């Protein structure tokens, strides 16, 4: 059974007939491109951090905090957004989210100090959380039979934005001679997509309810626990926290490491950081594998491989080409495999009517720890140097995620089983 087969059948319980395949794919492309802008905004700040810190007088610790504080806004808004999705249309939540993060991206360009910069970046995260939870819930429900593949497609969009954000952002900053310029450009682009989604995306795409059509009612979820906070949700939530801490410790201060420790110029550092985004595009094949192979096994292997890559980044080769390859590997593992796999796993850990809340739990457990990742990494740098920080936060920490994954019960994950007699 495939998503394309399901798209041809039935109407949702909410009264929305499903779209034709071509319209559904077009809708997917439009909302995915809006997520590209979301990622461009997230990824450009760390690359410009040395220039921002010099301009506004930030210490390394203050810079590390501002580089990842937007994730605190994402994390705080995650669970409330999950419950909001049970009451407000996903399309409206997506639009509100885009409007909020685009506004505060523009305000980032007029920040004058640590306090207002921290506030603006944190509130940017609130908008990104709303878009994230609503968008992933909508696509997870619409393409439920290939859920990880759909989420992987969104992560491909994130990776594209992660690649373009630092690369284009550094060039725009150099061209205008101001670190503020990229935030103005990205903020305006956000509002452009707000208008496009409002005008072009139908609620028949965003508001489908999994399990509501005649064909989908042939599926059974009896093997999935009835409770929201079940064993798999807790174990995957712990793993999400581990990956968030490790991944955003890397994202927040990696460009600073390249420029201050290895002597990379802004352009080379921007390209290396963009390679993380290119690696995140592996989320598409990673999602396909997660739909076909035991999800727990995929995540355990990814966490172990990520530990090795994390160690080599800060304790291995220092040439530009080697760092480019390692940054690509970090993006492929942390974002491509782990982010996609955990997100899909959490949605599969609950019954269909709780997908929005499961998405909210992922956003909260992943991003609240991530908000402290840059500060923690800077503290470890002060205590044990860049190599020691990489060892503890990117090599040792992921082992805790491996341990948590051992408690996941794959037989209790939703995998679109067909009930007997159908």
Secondary structure, DSSP 8 states (H G I E B T S, - for coil): --HHHHTTS-B-TTS-B---HHHHHHHHHHHHHHHHHHHHHHHHHHHHHHHHHHHHT--HHHHHHHHHTHHHHHHHHHHHHHHHTTTS-HHHHHHHHHHHHHHHHHHHTT--SHHHHHHHHHHHHHHHHHHHHHHHHHHHHHTGGGHHHHHHHHHHHHHHHHHHHHHHHHHHHHHHT-TTHHHHHHHHHHHHHHHHHHHH--HHHH---TT-STTGGGEE-TTS-SSSS-HHHHHHHHHHHHHHHHHHHHHHHHHHHHHHTS---HHHHHHHHHHHHHHHTTHHHHHHHHHHS-HHHHHHHHHHHHHHHHHHHHHS--SHHHHHHHHHHHIIIIIIIIIHHHHHHHHHTS-GGGHHHHHHHHHHHHHHHHHTHHHHHHHHHHHHHHHHHHIIIIIIHHHHHHHHHTT--GGGS---EE-TT-
